[in-house]
Amino acid sequence: MTHRCTKLTPLCLMALAAILVMPSLAAAQGCALCVTQAAQGGHRFIDALRSGILVLVFPPMAISIALIYISWRKRNKFRER
């Protein structure tokens, strides 16, 4: 089995550049209005914002975990046929 990125091919260089650029793109997603509102809000507003973030994170994470678990349990079903 050969490794595709043994030499510095253009594809490998583009992948490396994408990996290096991604953190800066992720950090640039902050909305100025959201930051301003959070800074001006009181303790209750900040707590509500944190709770809202958790509420929005858990359902997709639970669905993803469930799909991974189901596919892991069924991984050998198609090999047996």
Secondary structure, DSSP 8 states (H G I E B T S, - for coil): ---TTSS--HHHHHHHHHHHHHHHHHHTT--HHHHHHHHHS-HHHHHHHHHHHHHHHHHHHHHHHHHHHHHHHTTTTTT--
